[in-house]
Amino acid sequence: MGRRKFSSESLRSTEILLRGITQMTNLRSLIVGCYPCDDWLSFNKSVAFLDMAWIHGSQFRNLKLDVPLENMERILLTIPHFPVLEDLSISIRIETTSFIHNNTISKVSAFINQQSSTLIRLAIDIPTLKVDQTLFFYGLGHLPKLIAVSIGQPIERLQPQPEGALDSFLVRHALAIRELRLYFHGPTDTHERPSPNAFFSSSIFRHDFPSLRVLDLGLSYWDHESQFSLARNLAQYLNKFRCTLTSLIISDYVLCQPIVQELVSTLGGKDMILQSLKIHVHYLTCDLLDLLALQLPHLSELDLDFNCLRYKNEGDQHIIHHLRSYNVGFFFTTVTCISLLMRRCNFF
């Protein structure tokens, strides 16, 4: 896909739009985006119009900055302090390897520190190895009200050596974090991805979060032969949060039955407190629903992505080809919200 150009007409439209923002006195949220498909050089021509958007910045509670550091340099020149900002999301990436970004990264850290007295949620996405995240995370100070953190980074950064810059940031806020999202940008070549053992031996998975309630964990892609190793490592990691976790999301991976069984065995039981579960499975079976109903008695929200329906588990061949309707409600007495998303299904 080629880069999208900003024509003179579109720039004039942008100016009119952003002038209109000055009349939006109840504005509470703003997204500023220059995405990989955009022409970041042309974007710089419109950055000046953002100054108009900052007029009501004193009321902003949610802000998302998804622009290259080449553009961030200009945005940070006029961006104000947001006295009631609670939710901040920033993507940190560069478009050209020749761009010297260390100074800009320090300014991004300083901008976040300026909001430290109000920030409750912080999302940081660093998608490539081109950016030095060490300087960024070491530049972040203590955020006393922070309870929710989302971190995206290249999977190649996962290392067993402890106490890196990201580790230091997480340790400083570990006692307060109630919601944690971890996801990883992986290489397209499966041979370059770490094994489950190497993945979970990374220092980022060694930290304890005693107040953690919500966990959204993105996994890498592994072949079928790695499923038992993945099940064991995932269960070991989740076991640390068994007594506090009320919501679990497993992202970016399709779980097979042994992994689900290990997961449920770890978090399930009469004393479990898990109330919300979102996973993607290969097959939706009655046995799977029975397992969830029996082992997760307090589950009130279930979100299942699945590829196919079967009468039995994965080892059997009773695939439902001509299903017209399927009622799963009777499997649960406590579940109040069920979302079933069927993928690649051709039997309707």
BAVOZA-117613 format. One record per residue (C-alpha): residue number from 1; x negated, y negated, z. Coordinates in pm, 1 decimal, decimal comma. Layout:
BEGIN
> marnu/X/Y/Z
> NUM/X/Y/Z
...
This chain:
BEGIN
> marnu/X/Y/Z
> 1/0,0/0,0/0,0
> 2/-136,6/-340,8/-95,1
> 3/-149,2/-628,2/144,6
> 4/155,3/-849,7/155,7
> 5/76,4/-1206,7/53,0
> 6/227,3/-1515,2/215,2
> 7/350,4/-1736,4/-70,2
> 8/392,6/-2112,2/-34,1
> 9/767,8/-2056,6/-29,1
> 10/744,7/-1803,2/253,0
> 11/521,8/-2038,8/450,6
> 12/779,7/-2314,3/416,5
> 13/1047,6/-2072,2/533,3
> 14/831,3/-1978,5/829,1
> 15/794,5/-2344,2/922,1
> 16/1170,1/-2395,1/911,2
> 17/1225,0/-2081,9/1118,6
> 18/974,2/-2175,7/1384,4
> 19/1112,6/-2526,6/1405,4
> 20/1445,0/-2361,4/1475,4
> 21/1286,7/-2183,1/1768,7
> 22/1241,4/-2520,0/1937,2
> 23/1621,5/-2536,7/1961,9
> 24/1646,7/-2194,0/2124,2
> 25/1642,8/-2312,0/2480,3
> 26/1730,5/-1966,2/2618,0
> 27/1446,3/-1787,0/2438,9
> 28/1289,6/-1529,0/2670,7
> 29/1104,1/-1290,9/2434,7
> 30/868,7/-1345,0/2141,4
> 31/680,0/-1110,7/1907,4
> 32/389,7/-1247,7/1703,0
> 33/278,4/-996,3/1442,2
> 34/28,2/-976,4/1159,7
> 35/20,7/-609,1/1074,8
> 36/-232,9/-402,3/875,7
> 37/-17,8/-435,9/562,2
> 38/-22,7/-816,6/590,0
> 39/-277,2/-1060,7/453,6
> 40/-445,9/-1182,8/770,1
> 41/-624,7/-1462,9/585,5
> 42/-292,6/-1611,7/473,8
> 43/-152,3/-1558,2/821,2
> 44/-397,4/-1815,2/953,3
> 45/-214,5/-2079,3/749,2
> 46/100,9/-2021,4/951,5
> 47/-57,3/-2000,5/1294,9
> 48/-24,8/-2376,1/1341,2
> 49/352,9/-2336,2/1336,0
> 50/331,1/-2119,4/1647,3
> 51/259,3/-2431,3/1847,1
> 52/630,1/-2508,3/1810,3
> 53/720,2/-2172,3/1963,4
> 54/523,4/-2248,2/2279,6
> 55/753,2/-2540,5/2367,3
> 56/976,3/-2306,0/2565,5
> 57/688,3/-2087,1/2680,4
> 58/761,5/-2174,4/3040,7
> 59/1070,0/-1950,0/3012,5
> 60/913,5/-1652,5/2833,7
> 61/938,0/-1323,4/3017,7
> 62/828,1/-1092,7/2735,1
> 63/547,5/-1153,9/2485,8
> 64/395,2/-923,9/2224,1
> 65/83,1/-1022,2/2028,8
> 66/8,4/-777,4/1748,4
> 67/-247,4/-962,8/1538,6
> 68/-614,7/-904,1/1446,8
> 69/-877,1/-1068,1/1664,3
> 70/-965,5/-1283,7/1363,9
> 71/-621,9/-1448,2/1406,2
> 72/-614,8/-1419,8/1783,8
> 73/-902,3/-1667,1/1803,9
> 74/-679,8/-1940,2/1660,5
> 75/-369,6/-1842,9/1861,3
> 76/-556,6/-1861,8/2190,4
> 77/-661,4/-2220,4/2118,9
> 78/-310,9/-2353,1/2188,3
> 79/-134,5/-2072,9/2373,0
> 80/-12,8/-2202,2/2710,2
> 81/17,1/-2046,9/3051,5
> 82/348,7/-1862,7/3092,1
> 83/456,4/-1912,2/3454,4
> 84/727,6/-1640,7/3458,3
> 85/581,1/-1390,1/3208,3
> 86/645,9/-1033,4/3325,5
> 87/589,3/-810,8/3021,7
> 88/282,9/-854,3/2797,3
> 89/181,5/-633,6/2502,7
> 90/-139,2/-692,5/2307,0
> 91/-295,8/-504,4/2016,6
> 92/-671,9/-550,3/1994,2
> 93/-811,8/-477,7/1648,9
> 94/-1031,5/-632,9/1383,2
> 95/-995,6/-644,1/1005,6
> 96/-1363,3/-689,4/913,7
> 97/-1661,0/-518,3/1071,5
> 98/-1865,1/-833,7/1021,2
> 99/-1645,9/-1028,0/1263,5
> 100/-1827,3/-1096,7/1592,1
> 101/-1544,8/-1032,7/1835,2
> 102/-1706,4/-1028,6/2179,7
> 103/-1626,5/-1392,1/2254,4
> 104/-1265,3/-1351,0/2141,1
> 105/-1219,7/-1038,7/2352,1
> 106/-1340,3/-1229,2/2657,5
> 107/-1080,4/-1495,8/2581,8
> 108/-806,6/-1231,2/2558,7
> 109/-905,2/-1099,3/2901,7
> 110/-906,1/-1454,4/3039,5
> 111/-558,7/-1515,1/2894,3
> 112/-424,4/-1204,8/3068,5
> 113/-587,0/-1308,8/3394,9
> 114/-405,3/-1642,2/3371,7
> 115/-76,6/-1452,5/3391,2
> 116/-189,4/-1236,7/3683,9
> 117/52,6/-1380,2/3939,0
> 118/363,0/-1269,0/3744,0
> 119/269,2/-976,4/3519,1
> 120/461,2/-657,7/3595,8
> 121/404,5/-465,5/3271,6
> 122/91,6/-461,6/3056,9
> 123/49,7/-271,8/2728,4
> 124/-288,3/-260,4/2554,9
> 125/-345,6/-87,9/2222,7
> 126/-701,4/-58,2/2086,6
> 127/-656,9/166,2/1780,6
> 128/-1011,6/188,9/1644,5
> 129/-1370,1/232,1/1759,0
> 130/-1461,9/-96,1/1591,2
> 131/-1361,3/-287,5/1904,7
> 132/-1572,0/-282,3/2220,3
> 133/-1311,9/-211,1/2486,5
> 134/-1573,2/-208,9/2762,8
> 135/-1605,7/-586,3/2756,2
> 136/-1228,2/-625,6/2755,1
> 137/-1143,2/-402,3/3052,0
> 138/-1435,1/-524,7/3263,3
> 139/-1306,8/-876,7/3198,3
> 140/-966,2/-804,2/3350,1
> 141/-917,7/-908,6/3709,5
> 142/-671,7/-781,1/3968,7
> 143/-306,9/-805,6/3866,3
> 144/-126,1/-792,6/4201,0
> 145/228,5/-734,5/4070,8
> 146/138,8/-482,6/3799,7
> 147/343,6/-161,4/3821,0
> 148/361,5/-43,6/3456,0
> 149/62,9/20,3/3226,5
> 150/44,6/143,9/2867,6
> 151/-292,7/224,6/2712,4
> 152/-358,2/333,3/2354,5
> 153/-712,2/411,2/2241,5
> 154/-905,9/627,1/1993,2
> 155/-923,7/987,2/2102,0
> 156/-1297,8/978,2/2035,3
> 157/-1337,9/755,7/2341,9
> 158/-1237,7/1036,3/2574,7
> 159/-1552,3/1123,6/2763,7
> 160/-1617,5/1328,3/3078,9
> 161/-1842,3/1058,2/3223,5
> 162/-1650,1/885,1/3504,0
> 163/-1606,0/520,9/3593,9
> 164/-1608,8/348,5/3258,0
> 165/-1447,6/11,0/3205,4
> 166/-1098,6/155,7/3157,9
> 167/-1148,3/383,5/3456,5
> 168/-1243,5/85,2/3667,9
> 169/-927,7/-101,3/3566,8
> 170/-703,9/197,8/3644,1
> 171/-869,1/262,3/3979,3
> 172/-814,2/-98,4/4088,4
> 173/-440,7/-67,7/4020,4
> 174/-386,0/302,6/4092,6
> 175/-194,0/253,1/4417,3
> 176/61,2/21,4/4256,9
> 177/117,4/187,3/3918,6
> 178/465,7/340,8/3895,8
> 179/486,8/379,6/3517,3
> 180/201,3/501,2/3298,9
> 181/181,7/559,4/2926,6
> 182/-130,0/710,7/2767,8
> 183/-154,3/775,2/2395,4
> 184/-437,3/832,6/2153,8
> 185/-523,8/751,6/1794,4
> 186/-684,1/1063,3/1652,5
> 187/-894,1/1140,6/1345,6
> 188/-719,8/1300,2/1049,0
> 189/-970,2/1585,6/1047,5
> 190/-852,3/1840,2/1304,7
> 191/-1209,1/1970,8/1348,0
> 192/-1311,7/1635,7/1499,1
> 193/-1048,1/1646,8/1769,1
> 194/-1146,7/1763,7/2117,2
> 195/-1020,3/2095,7/2245,8
> 196/-757,4/2089,0/2522,7
> 197/-1032,4/2162,6/2773,8
> 198/-1241,8/1869,3/2652,4
> 199/-935,3/1644,9/2625,8
> 200/-823,6/1694,1/2985,2
> 201/-1177,3/1688,3/3123,5
> 202/-1196,1/1319,6/3031,6
> 203/-1233,7/1084,4/3325,5
> 204/-903,6/912,6/3244,2
> 205/-719,4/1226,5/3359,8
> 206/-896,9/1247,2/3694,3
> 207/-725,6/951,2/3855,9
> 208/-451,4/984,5/4113,9
> 209/-150,6/755,1/4103,4
> 210/32,2/819,4/4431,7
> 211/330,0/600,5/4339,8
> 212/374,3/725,8/3982,8
> 213/738,9/773,2/3883,3
> 214/731,1/763,2/3502,8
> 215/470,6/928,6/3279,2
> 216/461,0/910,0/2899,3
> 217/172,7/1125,6/2779,8
> 218/69,7/1141,4/2415,2
> 219/-118,5/1454,3/2316,0
> 220/-344,5/1542,3/2026,0
> 221/-265,7/1805,2/1763,0
> 222/-392,6/2154,6/1834,2
> 223/-343,0/2477,9/1647,2
> 224/-143,2/2773,1/1775,0
> 225/-451,5/2940,4/1920,5
> 226/-496,1/2654,0/2167,6
> 227/-147,7/2671,5/2317,9
> 228/-240,9/2868,9/2630,4
> 229/-537,3/2643,6/2702,2
> 230/-313,1/2340,6/2653,0
> 231/-43,9/2486,1/2879,3
> 232/-293,5/2548,9/3158,1
> 233/-458,0/2206,4/3136,3
> 234/-130,1/2018,3/3103,8
> 235/19,1/2196,5/3403,4
> 236/-289,1/2124,7/3611,9
> 237/-267,9/1754,6/3527,7
> 238/105,8/1723,9/3589,3
> 239/80,7/1907,7/3919,8
> 240/-85,1/1599,5/4071,7
> 241/239,9/1406,3/4026,2
> 242/486,2/1679,4/4113,3
> 243/605,3/1509,5/4430,8
> 244/658,9/1164,4/4280,1
> 245/743,3/1203,6/3909,4
> 246/1106,5/1136,0/3818,0
> 247/1065,7/1087,3/3441,1
> 248/838,2/1268,3/3195,7
> 249/784,7/1212,2/2823,6
> 250/548,7/1428,8/2620,0
> 251/477,7/1251,3/2290,8
> 252/300,1/1328,5/1962,6
> 253/309,5/1705,9/2002,4
> 254/558,5/1984,1/1930,0
> 255/568,8/2217,1/2229,8
> 256/599,1/2591,4/2198,3
> 257/783,9/2806,8/2449,9
> 258/481,3/2906,5/2667,2
> 259/388,2/2541,3/2716,7
> 260/744,6/2447,1/2812,0
> 261/758,5/2736,4/3056,2
> 262/431,3/2628,6/3218,1
> 263/549,0/2268,4/3233,5
> 264/882,3/2359,7/3391,8
> 265/715,0/2601,0/3632,0
> 266/489,6/2317,6/3751,4
> 267/756,0/2050,4/3792,4
> 268/1055,8/2272,5/3862,1
> 269/1204,4/2441,7/4164,0
> 270/1454,7/2355,1/4433,6
> 271/1237,0/2075,6/4572,8
> 272/1173,8/1911,7/4235,4
> 273/1272,1/1548,0/4181,8
> 274/1238,5/1520,4/3803,5
> 275/1548,1/1348,6/3665,4
> 276/1455,3/1265,2/3304,8
> 277/1272,4/1474,1/3044,5
> 278/1188,3/1400,0/2682,0
> 279/1002,0/1658,0/2473,2
> 280/980,2/1791,3/2116,7
> 281/1005,6/2169,9/2076,7
> 282/979,8/2403,5/1780,0
> 283/1300,6/2591,2/1853,1
> 284/1606,4/2511,7/2060,1
> 285/1733,8/2833,8/2216,9
> 286/1986,0/2931,5/2479,9
> 287/1697,4/3073,7/2683,4
> 288/1526,7/2735,9/2678,7
> 289/1838,4/2557,9/2800,9
> 290/1886,4/2822,3/3070,0
> 291/1527,6/2767,4/3181,3
> 292/1576,3/2391,6/3208,9
> 293/1908,1/2430,7/3389,5
> 294/1770,0/2672,6/3647,6
> 295/1431,2/2514,4/3711,3
> 296/1525,1/2146,0/3688,3
> 297/1845,8/2126,3/3893,6
> 298/1834,4/1747,6/3938,7
> 299/1780,8/1666,9/3572,8
> 300/2026,9/1396,2/3466,7
> 301/1878,7/1289,8/3131,1
> 302/1750,4/1525,1/2862,5
> 303/1611,4/1414,2/2526,3
> 304/1514,5/1704,9/2301,1
> 305/1367,0/1686,3/1952,6
> 306/1371,8/2026,3/1784,6
> 307/1296,0/2172,9/1443,9
> 308/1529,0/2469,4/1438,0
> 309/1797,5/2654,8/1632,7
> 310/1757,9/3016,2/1738,7
> 311/1967,0/3256,2/1941,3
> 312/1654,1/3385,8/2112,4
> 313/1302,7/3266,9/2187,8
> 314/1024,8/3211,5/1935,4
> 315/930,4/3575,7/1903,1
> 316/1275,0/3672,8/1771,5
> 317/1418,3/3613,3/1427,7
> 318/1780,3/3519,2/1501,5
> 319/1774,1/3176,7/1334,7
> 320/2109,2/3002,1/1311,5
> 321/2150,0/2904,9/946,7
> 322/2514,0/2807,9/919,2
> 323/2586,1/2636,5/1247,1
> 324/2864,4/2378,8/1229,5
> 325/2885,1/2277,7/1594,2
> 326/2685,1/2356,8/1903,8
> 327/2794,2/2273,4/2256,2
> 328/2513,1/2253,9/2508,9
> 329/2709,3/2076,3/2779,6
> 330/2801,4/2389,7/2973,4
> 331/2436,6/2467,1/3039,7
> 332/2406,1/2168,6/3272,9
> 333/2620,7/2057,7/3560,8
> 334/2410,6/1753,1/3649,8
> 335/2293,7/1626,7/3312,3
> 336/2481,7/1307,8/3226,9
> 337/2293,1/1215,4/2909,0
> 338/2179,5/1456,4/2638,3
> 339/2009,7/1351,2/2317,7
> 340/1937,7/1621,7/2062,8
> 341/1742,1/1519,6/1754,8
> 342/1712,5/1785,1/1487,5
> 343/1421,3/1762,6/1244,6
> 344/1379,7/1927,7/905,2
> 345/1699,2/2126,3/946,3
> 346/1869,4/2252,3/632,8
> 347/2139,4/2473,3/772,9
> 348/2425,0/2222,2/804,6
